[in-house]
Structure formats: C-alpha cells, structure tokens
Amino acid sequence: MQQLQVVRKRARSLKRFASGDLMNAFTLYSANITHFLPCIPPETHWKLFRQTYQHLWLSHLDQDYFGGEFPAAIYGWDTSWVHAIRKRPGIVCTLHTGSYRLANYLLARAGIRYALLISDRVMAEQGPEIREVLERLSPNSPIPLIEAGSPSAALAILRSIEGGASILAYLDGFEGTALTDLTKLERITFLGQHLLVRRGIPYLAHRAGVPLYLVLNFRRDDGSIQAFHGQTLEPEGFSCDRYISYALQYMFDFLGSLLIHYPEQWESWLSLHEHVSPEQCHHRQTGSRKRTYGLLKLDGRRYLMDKRTYKLTQLSRKR
C-alpha cells in the first residue's frame, strides 16, 4: 500500500508543459479520448492522463512480487477457466489494461505452460528485464519469449501449441504494423468509431485449431485486482476470415464494455491515433476550444492540432 501511495503522488506531480514529449503525449491522449469517449468532459482529461501513467507505473512495480505471494487481493480469477486451458492449450489474449503484467504471474502460479509473445519494441527496450521476471516466475521451466516481428514468429507459435504449451498475447501490441499494410489488419468497430488491428492472433488460432481465451485485469480503488474473463472463442465452424472478424470484434467489444467503467486504465490511449483513419472518424462540431484543440511540438515547430480530425496547423517557424 505504501508503494501505491508513492506512485499516486508521483502521478499527481506530473506537469502538462514540463517537456515537449509530455505535452505531445497528453494532446494525443486527449484527442483519442475525445474520439472514443466523447461523453468524458475535456477538463477531466488531464486527471485521466495522470491516472493512466499511474497504472502503467504500478504494472511495472507488480513484477517485484512475481517470485512469491502477490501482496494485493485478486478477485474473479476463475479456476475452471484455468482448468480448461490446462486441458486444451490455446492462445490466451489480454490487453494493456490495469495490472496487465499480472497475467504472467497468474498463469505461471497456476502451472500453465506458456510462451510469451511480445512486440519488437518491447523486446528491444525491456527484453532483459522481462527475461529476469520470467525466470523468477518459473525457475525450473523457462518461459519462452517470441518476438512478434520475427520472420519465424508464426512457426514458433504453432510449434509451441503443438508441443502442448499455450501462448500469452497482448492484442493491443500495435507497434510495427503500418496502416498501409491492410493485409495484416482487420477493421473493427470500437466505441462508436473504428480501429485497425492485427489479424495474426486469431489467424494462428484458426490455423492451429485451438481456442482463444480472454482475460483482462483491472485495478480497484483499494489496490486489489479484478480479473474479467471473456467467452472462450472456438474456431470450429468458422472460415478463417470470418473467425478473425468475429474474434477481434468480440474481444474489443469486451474491452469497450469495461473501459466505460475504467477509462483511465488502458495504456493504449497513448497511441490509439496510429490505428484509425481520421477521415473516417465520426465527430461533432463543438464551440469549446478546450475540447477541440491541443498543442504539439515536433522538430522544434509548434502546431495546433484539431482533436476531431488530428489535422495540424503550424503556429511558429523552426528556431
């Protein structure tokens, strides 16, 4: 609980214009909230932004306890769901919500064999740290890491499943897929707008003939954890394309239904603008400049960004 208070204090101390990077991050975050959750008043966006960073930092601190007993109470973790995975391995899907790293701890503590799929960026920035954490979780049976951008990633996933292990994958590991590469993306509806998300996970589940298991972890106000399980998504009876569409739409609908209650607990608000087509977004006219515009600083230039369209207007010349 002491660490929780320290992190909350750190988050409250963030200053919006302390650096260009922080200002940019908030402007884009606010634009994304404006698009997907327009019912949230713009004057509360800064508070939500700080809370999002708070939960991001807490997720890293969670790992300090992965070698023993986790100090916070965990609710909703379904042992019958775990039994189903043990009986029939598949792909366990989660997203960067709340205590998102806790999925590793819960699976390992339940004795589930699995490999962890991570993005290229995370591997480059946090690879050694993640390996150390996984070694503490399972010192006698190493948990393999699979780099999503590797040419051999799909083969490694299929071989792991054939060998009786499951895969833990983060559906919103968006980095590395350009919007122009539409063959790898599925357009889904999300909170009244749209997202372009990777097709790879449900594609591989269909190819391997294994189910997708969904779990999302959120943090309660008292620091305890609430796990939410989605339906098990079986590929049987679906064509590959139909299964991809159905599975991704269901899982992001499940996420959206929870973000209504925990809007501050999704890390991907910070990068969601990279996965929409702005010209295809719904937006309404508003007289509030605070809701409509935000500042960005790029390569020494200052811009005014229309949060409804993501369009930029330069305010000053490069100095």
C-alpha positions as CSV (number, residue, x, y, z in Angstrom):
1,M,0.0,0.0,0.0
2,Q,2.9,2.3,0.6
3,Q,4.1,1.9,-2.9
4,L,0.6,2.6,-4.2
5,Q,0.7,6.0,-2.4
6,V,4.1,6.8,-3.7
7,V,3.0,6.2,-7.3
8,R,-0.2,8.2,-6.8
9,K,1.9,11.1,-5.5
10,R,4.3,10.8,-8.5
11,A,1.4,10.8,-11.0
12,R,-0.2,13.9,-9.3
13,S,3.2,15.7,-9.7
14,L,3.2,15.5,-13.5
15,K,3.2,18.9,-15.1
16,R,1.5,19.2,-18.5
17,F,4.1,21.5,-20.1
18,A,7.1,20.2,-18.3
19,S,8.5,18.9,-21.6
20,G,7.6,18.8,-25.2
21,D,7.3,15.0,-25.1
22,L,4.8,15.1,-22.2
23,M,2.8,17.9,-23.8
24,N,2.6,15.9,-27.1
25,A,1.6,12.7,-25.2
26,F,-1.2,14.5,-23.5
27,T,-2.5,16.2,-26.6
28,L,-2.7,12.9,-28.5
29,Y,-4.2,11.1,-25.5
30,S,-6.8,13.8,-25.1
31,A,-7.6,13.5,-28.9
32,N,-8.1,9.8,-28.6
33,I,-10.4,10.1,-25.6
34,T,-12.3,12.8,-27.4
35,H,-12.8,10.4,-30.4
36,F,-13.7,7.3,-28.5
37,L,-15.3,8.6,-25.2
38,P,-16.7,12.0,-26.1
39,C,-19.0,11.8,-23.1
40,I,-16.0,12.4,-20.8
41,P,-15.6,16.2,-20.2
42,P,-12.3,17.6,-21.7
43,E,-11.5,19.3,-18.4
44,T,-11.0,15.8,-16.8
45,H,-8.6,14.6,-19.5
46,W,-5.5,15.7,-17.6
47,K,-6.6,13.9,-14.5
48,L,-7.2,10.7,-16.5
49,F,-3.9,11.1,-18.3
50,R,-2.0,11.2,-14.9
51,Q,-4.0,8.2,-13.7
52,T,-3.1,6.3,-16.9
53,Y,0.6,6.8,-16.1
54,Q,-0.1,5.8,-12.5
55,H,-1.4,2.4,-13.6
56,L,1.4,2.0,-16.1
57,W,4.0,2.5,-13.3
58,L,2.1,0.2,-10.9
59,S,2.1,-2.5,-13.5
60,H,5.9,-2.4,-13.6
61,L,6.0,-2.5,-9.7
62,D,3.8,-5.5,-9.7
63,Q,6.7,-7.5,-11.2
64,D,8.7,-7.1,-8.0
65,Y,6.4,-9.7,-6.3
66,F,6.3,-12.3,-9.1
67,G,8.7,-14.5,-7.3
68,G,6.4,-15.1,-4.3
69,E,3.0,-14.1,-2.9
70,F,1.3,-11.1,-4.6
71,P,0.5,-8.5,-1.9
72,A,-2.9,-7.4,-3.2
73,A,-6.1,-9.4,-3.2
74,I,-7.1,-10.8,-6.6
75,Y,-10.8,-11.3,-7.4
76,G,-12.5,-13.0,-10.3
77,W,-9.7,-15.4,-11.3
78,D,-11.7,-18.4,-12.5
79,T,-10.1,-21.8,-11.7
80,S,-12.5,-23.6,-14.1
81,W,-11.1,-21.3,-16.9
82,V,-7.6,-22.3,-15.9
83,H,-8.6,-26.0,-15.9
84,A,-9.9,-25.5,-19.5
85,I,-6.6,-24.1,-20.6
86,R,-4.7,-26.9,-18.9
87,K,-6.9,-29.4,-20.6
88,R,-6.8,-27.8,-24.0
89,P,-3.9,-25.3,-24.6
90,G,-4.6,-22.3,-26.9
91,I,-3.9,-18.6,-27.2
92,V,-4.5,-16.6,-24.0
93,C,-5.4,-13.0,-25.0
94,T,-5.2,-9.9,-22.9
95,L,-4.6,-6.2,-23.3
96,H,-2.6,-3.4,-21.6
97,T,-5.3,-2.7,-19.0
98,G,-4.9,-2.2,-15.3
99,S,-2.4,-4.7,-13.9
100,Y,-1.7,-6.1,-17.3
101,R,1.6,-7.9,-16.4
102,L,-0.2,-9.9,-13.8
103,A,-1.4,-12.4,-16.4
104,N,2.1,-13.8,-16.5
105,Y,2.1,-14.3,-12.7
106,L,-1.4,-15.9,-12.6
107,L,-0.7,-18.3,-15.5
108,A,2.7,-19.4,-14.0
109,R,1.3,-19.8,-10.5
110,A,-1.5,-22.0,-11.9
111,G,1.1,-24.3,-13.5
112,I,0.1,-23.4,-17.1
113,R,2.9,-23.9,-19.7
114,Y,3.0,-21.0,-22.0
115,A,5.2,-18.8,-24.2
116,L,5.0,-15.0,-24.1
117,L,4.5,-13.1,-27.4
118,I,5.9,-9.5,-27.3
119,S,6.4,-6.7,-29.8
120,D,9.8,-5.9,-31.3
121,R,9.8,-2.5,-29.4
122,V,9.2,-4.2,-26.1
123,M,11.9,-6.8,-26.8
124,A,14.4,-4.1,-27.7
125,E,13.6,-1.9,-24.7
126,Q,12.7,-4.4,-22.0
127,G,14.0,-7.8,-23.1
128,P,16.5,-8.4,-20.3
129,E,14.1,-7.2,-17.7
130,I,11.3,-9.4,-18.9
131,R,13.6,-12.5,-19.1
132,E,14.6,-11.9,-15.5
133,V,11.0,-11.7,-14.4
134,L,10.0,-14.9,-16.3
135,E,12.9,-16.7,-14.7
136,R,11.6,-15.8,-11.3
137,L,8.2,-17.0,-12.2
138,S,9.3,-20.3,-13.5
139,P,12.9,-21.0,-12.5
140,N,12.8,-24.7,-13.3
141,S,10.9,-24.5,-16.6
142,P,11.9,-21.4,-18.7
143,I,9.1,-19.5,-20.3
144,P,10.0,-18.8,-23.9
145,L,9.8,-15.3,-25.4
146,I,8.6,-15.0,-29.0
147,E,9.3,-11.7,-30.8
148,A,6.2,-10.8,-32.9
149,G,8.1,-9.2,-35.7
150,S,10.5,-12.1,-36.3
151,P,10.0,-14.0,-39.6
152,S,9.9,-17.2,-37.6
153,A,7.3,-15.9,-35.0
154,A,4.3,-17.7,-36.6
155,L,6.2,-21.0,-36.8
156,A,7.4,-20.6,-33.2
157,I,3.8,-20.1,-32.0
158,L,2.5,-23.1,-33.9
159,R,5.3,-25.3,-32.6
160,S,4.7,-24.2,-29.0
161,I,1.0,-25.1,-29.4
162,E,1.8,-28.4,-31.0
163,G,4.1,-29.1,-28.0
164,G,1.3,-28.6,-25.5
165,A,2.0,-25.0,-24.5
166,S,-0.3,-22.0,-24.7
167,I,0.6,-18.6,-25.9
168,L,0.1,-15.3,-24.0
169,A,-0.5,-12.5,-26.4
170,Y,-1.4,-8.8,-26.0
171,L,-3.9,-7.9,-28.6
172,D,-3.1,-4.2,-28.4
173,G,0.6,-4.6,-29.1
174,F,0.1,-2.3,-32.0
175,E,3.7,-1.3,-32.8
176,G,5.2,-2.2,-36.1
177,T,2.1,-2.6,-38.3
178,A,1.7,0.3,-40.8
179,L,-1.8,1.3,-41.7
180,T,-0.9,0.9,-45.3
181,D,-0.3,-2.9,-44.8
182,L,-4.0,-3.7,-44.9
183,T,-3.5,-7.4,-45.5
184,K,-2.3,-7.7,-41.8
185,L,-5.1,-5.6,-40.4
186,E,-8.8,-6.0,-39.6
187,R,-11.1,-3.0,-39.4
188,I,-13.5,-3.4,-36.4
189,T,-16.0,-1.1,-34.7
190,F,-14.9,0.2,-31.3
191,L,-16.8,2.6,-29.0
192,G,-18.7,4.1,-31.9
193,Q,-15.6,4.6,-34.0
194,H,-13.3,2.1,-35.7
195,L,-9.9,0.6,-35.2
196,L,-7.4,-1.2,-37.5
197,V,-6.0,-4.1,-35.5
198,R,-3.7,-7.0,-36.3
199,R,-5.2,-10.2,-37.7
200,G,-2.4,-12.5,-36.7
201,I,-3.6,-13.9,-33.4
202,P,-7.0,-15.2,-34.4
203,Y,-5.5,-16.3,-37.8
204,L,-3.0,-18.6,-36.0
205,A,-5.6,-19.9,-33.6
206,H,-7.8,-20.9,-36.6
207,R,-4.8,-22.5,-38.3
208,A,-3.8,-24.4,-35.2
209,G,-7.5,-25.3,-34.4
210,V,-7.2,-24.0,-30.9
211,P,-9.4,-21.6,-28.9
212,L,-8.8,-18.0,-27.9
213,Y,-9.1,-17.4,-24.1
214,L,-9.6,-13.8,-23.0
215,V,-8.8,-12.2,-19.6
216,L,-8.5,-8.6,-18.6
217,N,-7.2,-7.3,-15.3
218,F,-8.2,-4.0,-13.8
219,R,-7.2,-2.4,-10.5
220,R,-9.7,-1.4,-7.9
221,D,-9.5,1.8,-6.0
222,D,-8.2,0.0,-2.9
223,G,-5.3,-1.5,-4.9
224,S,-6.9,-5.0,-5.3
225,I,-7.2,-6.7,-8.7
226,Q,-10.3,-7.7,-10.5
227,A,-10.0,-10.2,-13.3
228,F,-12.6,-10.4,-16.0
229,H,-12.9,-13.4,-18.3
230,G,-14.5,-13.3,-21.7
231,Q,-16.0,-16.2,-23.6
232,T,-13.8,-18.9,-25.0
233,L,-13.7,-18.4,-28.7
234,E,-13.6,-21.7,-30.7
235,P,-12.6,-21.6,-34.3
236,E,-14.6,-24.7,-35.3
237,G,-17.4,-24.0,-37.8
238,F,-15.9,-20.7,-39.0
239,S,-14.0,-19.9,-42.2
240,C,-10.6,-18.3,-41.4
241,D,-11.7,-14.7,-42.4
242,R,-15.0,-15.0,-40.5
243,Y,-13.3,-16.2,-37.4
244,I,-10.8,-13.4,-37.5
245,S,-13.5,-10.8,-37.8
246,Y,-15.7,-12.4,-35.2
247,A,-13.0,-12.9,-32.6
248,L,-11.4,-9.5,-32.8
249,Q,-14.8,-7.7,-32.8
250,Y,-15.9,-9.7,-29.7
251,M,-12.7,-9.1,-27.8
252,F,-12.6,-5.4,-28.4
253,D,-16.3,-5.1,-27.6
254,F,-15.5,-6.8,-24.3
255,L,-12.7,-4.3,-23.7
256,G,-15.0,-1.4,-24.5
257,S,-17.7,-2.6,-22.1
258,L,-15.1,-2.3,-19.3
259,L,-13.4,0.9,-20.3
260,I,-16.7,2.6,-19.7
261,H,-16.0,1.9,-16.0
262,Y,-12.2,2.1,-16.0
263,P,-11.3,4.6,-18.8
264,E,-8.0,5.6,-17.2
265,Q,-6.7,2.0,-17.1
266,W,-5.8,1.4,-20.8
267,E,-2.3,2.3,-21.7
268,S,-3.1,2.2,-25.5
269,W,-4.9,5.6,-25.2
270,L,-1.4,7.0,-25.7
271,S,-1.0,5.5,-29.2
272,L,-4.5,4.8,-30.5
273,H,-4.4,7.6,-33.0
274,E,-1.9,5.5,-35.0
275,H,-4.6,2.9,-35.7
276,V,-7.5,4.9,-37.0
277,S,-8.2,6.5,-40.4
278,P,-9.0,10.1,-39.3
279,E,-11.0,10.9,-42.3
280,Q,-13.4,8.0,-41.5
281,C,-14.0,9.0,-37.9
282,H,-17.3,10.4,-36.6
283,H,-17.1,13.8,-35.0
284,R,-19.4,16.6,-34.0
285,Q,-18.9,20.3,-34.1
286,T,-18.3,22.0,-30.7
287,G,-17.9,25.5,-29.6
288,S,-15.4,24.6,-26.9
289,R,-11.8,25.3,-28.0
290,K,-10.5,23.3,-25.0
291,R,-12.3,20.2,-26.3
292,T,-11.3,20.8,-29.9
293,Y,-7.7,21.9,-30.0
294,G,-4.4,20.9,-28.4
295,L,-0.7,21.8,-28.8
296,L,2.0,19.7,-30.3
297,K,5.8,20.3,-30.7
298,L,7.5,18.4,-33.5
299,D,11.1,19.0,-34.7
300,G,11.2,22.4,-33.0
301,R,7.9,23.6,-34.6
302,R,4.7,24.2,-32.7
303,Y,1.4,23.1,-34.0
304,L,-2.3,23.4,-33.1
305,M,-4.0,20.1,-33.5
306,D,-7.7,19.7,-34.1
307,K,-8.5,16.8,-31.9
308,R,-11.6,15.9,-34.0
309,T,-9.5,15.3,-37.2
310,Y,-5.9,15.1,-36.0
311,K,-5.0,17.8,-38.5
312,L,-2.2,20.2,-37.7
313,T,-1.8,23.9,-38.2
314,Q,1.7,25.3,-37.7
315,L,2.0,28.2,-35.2
316,S,5.6,29.1,-35.4
317,R,8.7,28.7,-37.5
318,K,11.5,26.4,-36.5
319,R,14.0,28.2,-34.4
